[in-house]
């Protein structure tokens, strides 16, 4: 299983040999270092990947990572098949053009939003007799129970959630700069951390 941590750079476009324009997202993928290999009582194995560089780290991290380096962040991933050894380094060249991957990231935070933006409510009619009601939520249920039922769509915090996008194609891999060009859009703002995982099984590919 191929796994990489990366930092979203920007969106751009790539021209194929036949002139087709492909919208892509550039990601600075790797290098990632295996800082630990864990096995739980059930026998399942997971690896901890370190990504980025940080000038100052805590003493506990220095003792744990030793000579491996000082990382900006670490994340744990379950893994099947061949287990890499501690200290192994992965870069963008683990992927090749045409690979199908799954990207996990954190969506952009929108703050506190109303029901029209958050849940795509249509709002009230903009005719006479609807003053100050255009973007109101309307009724929130029966008045008998004297409470609000769970799951009612109302205003609240929007965005900032973990989002997984499957079956994305890697269009180009730049081994020198450790960047990968992923077809389409991926979740998160510029500079946000994303996880790139190879898709297992039979997946539909454009």
C-alpha positions in Angstrom: 0.0 0.0 0.0 1.4 3.4 -1.0 0.9 6.2 1.5 2.3 9.8 1.5 1.7 13.0 3.4 1.8 16.2 1.4 1.0 19.9 1.4 -1.5 21.3 -1.0 0.1 24.0 -3.2 -2.3 25.3 -5.8 -4.5 24.3 -8.8 -3.3 24.6 -12.3 -3.7 22.9 -15.7 -1.7 20.5 -17.7 -1.8 20.1 -21.5 -1.6 16.6 -22.9 0.1 15.6 -26.2 -3.2 15.7 -28.0 -4.0 19.2 -26.7 -6.4 18.1 -24.0 -6.5 20.4 -21.0 -6.5 18.6 -17.6 -7.2 20.6 -14.4 -4.9 19.4 -11.6 -3.9 20.1 -8.1 -0.2 20.3 -7.2 0.8 18.7 -4.0 4.2 18.7 -2.4 4.3 15.0 -1.5 7.0 13.8 0.9 9.6 13.0 1.7 8.0 11.0 4.5 10.0 9.0 7.1 8.7 6.0 9.0 9.2 7.0 12.6 7.6 3.9 14.2 6.0 0.5 13.4 3.2 -0.5 15.7 1.3 -3.8 16.2 -1.8 -4.0 18.3 -3.0 -7.0 20.3 -5.3 -8.1 17.4 -2.2 -8.4 15.2 -2.9 -5.5 12.9 0.1 -3.4 11.9 0.3 0.4 11.6 3.1 2.8 10.6 3.7 6.3 11.8 4.9 8.7 9.1 6.7 12.0 9.8 6.4 14.9 7.4 8.0 18.3 7.1 10.7 19.9 9.2 10.5 21.8 12.5 13.2 23.7 14.2 12.2 23.2 17.8 10.6 20.0 19.0 9.9 18.6 22.5 12.4 16.5 24.4 10.0 13.5 24.3 10.0 13.7 20.5 13.7 14.0 20.4 14.0 10.8 22.4 11.5 9.0 20.3 12.8 10.1 16.8 16.5 10.1 17.8 18.5 10.6 14.6 15.5 10.3 12.2 14.9 14.0 12.2 12.6 16.7 13.5 9.2 16.6 11.9 6.4 19.1 11.5 3.7 16.5 12.1 3.2 12.7 12.3 0.3 10.6 11.4 -0.5 6.9 11.9 -1.8 4.7 9.1 -2.9 1.0 9.2 -1.0 -1.0 6.6 -1.4 -4.4 4.9 1.2 -6.5 3.2 4.8 -5.6 3.3 5.7 -3.5 6.3 8.5 -1.0 5.9 11.3 -0.8 8.4 11.7 2.1 10.8 13.7 4.9 9.2 12.5 4.2 5.7 12.0 7.3 3.5 9.3 7.6 0.9 9.1 10.4 -1.7 6.8 11.3 -4.6 8.3 8.6 -6.8 6.4 5.9 -5.0 3.5 6.9 -7.3 3.5 6.9 -11.1 1.4 8.6 -13.7 -2.0 6.9 -14.0 -2.2 5.6 -10.5 -5.6 5.9 -8.8 -5.5 7.3 -5.3 -7.7 8.4 -2.4 -7.0 11.9 -0.9 -8.0 12.8 2.7 -7.9 16.4 3.8 -9.6 19.0 5.9 -12.1 21.2 4.1 -12.0 25.0 4.3 -13.6 26.5 7.4 -16.6 28.8 6.6 -17.4 29.9 10.1 -20.9 30.2 11.4 -23.3 30.1 8.5 -27.1 30.2 8.0 -29.3 27.5 6.6 -29.3 28.9 3.0 -25.5 28.5 2.6 -25.0 25.6 5.0 -27.9 23.3 3.9 -28.9 24.9 0.5 -32.3 26.0 1.8 -34.3 28.1 -0.8 -35.5 30.7 1.7 -38.9 32.3 1.7 -40.6 34.0 -1.3 -39.3 37.5 -2.0 -42.9 38.8 -2.4 -45.0 41.2 -0.4 -45.5 40.2 3.3 -42.1 38.5 3.8 -40.1 41.3 5.3 -36.9 40.0 7.0 -37.8 36.4 6.2 -35.9 35.8 3.0 -33.1 33.6 4.6 -34.9 32.5 7.7 -35.0 28.7 8.5 -38.7 28.5 9.0 -40.4 25.9 11.2 -38.1 23.5 13.1 -40.7 20.9 14.0 -43.8 20.2 16.1 -44.4 22.3 19.3 -45.8 19.4 21.3 -42.6 17.8 22.6 -41.3 21.2 23.6 -37.8 20.4 22.4 -35.7 20.4 19.2 -35.2 17.0 17.7 -31.7 15.8 17.0 -30.5 16.2 13.4 -32.6 19.2 12.6 -30.9 21.2 9.9 -30.2 24.6 11.4 -27.5 27.4 11.3 -24.1 26.5 12.7 -20.4 26.0 12.0 -19.7 25.0 8.5 -16.5 23.5 7.0 -13.4 22.4 8.8 -14.3 18.7 8.5 -12.3 15.7 7.3 -13.2 15.0 3.7 -12.2 11.9 1.7 -12.2 12.0 -2.1 -11.8 8.6 -3.9 -10.7 7.5 -7.3 -8.5 10.5 -8.3 -5.9 10.0 -11.0 -2.3 11.1 -10.7 -1.5 12.8 -13.9 2.1 13.7 -13.4 5.0 13.0 -10.9 7.9 15.4 -10.6 10.7 13.4 -8.8 13.1 16.3 -8.6 10.7 18.7 -6.8 8.8 15.9 -5.0 5.4 17.1 -6.4 2.5 15.2 -7.8 -0.3 16.5 -10.0 -3.7 15.1 -9.1 -6.5 15.4 -11.5 -9.4 17.6 -10.2 -9.8 19.3 -6.9 -8.9 18.0 -3.4 -10.2 19.3 -0.1 -8.4 22.0 1.9 -6.9 25.4 1.5 -3.5 26.2 0.1 -0.8 24.9 2.5 -3.1 22.4 4.2 -1.9 18.9 4.9 -3.4 16.0 2.9 -2.9 12.2 2.9 -2.5 10.4 -0.4 -3.3 6.7 -0.3 -3.3 4.2 -3.2 -6.8 2.9 -3.9 -7.3 -0.8 -3.5 -9.5 -3.1 -5.6 -11.3 -2.4 -8.8 -12.1 1.3 -9.1 -13.7 3.2 -12.0 -11.2 5.4 -13.8 -11.9 8.1 -16.4 
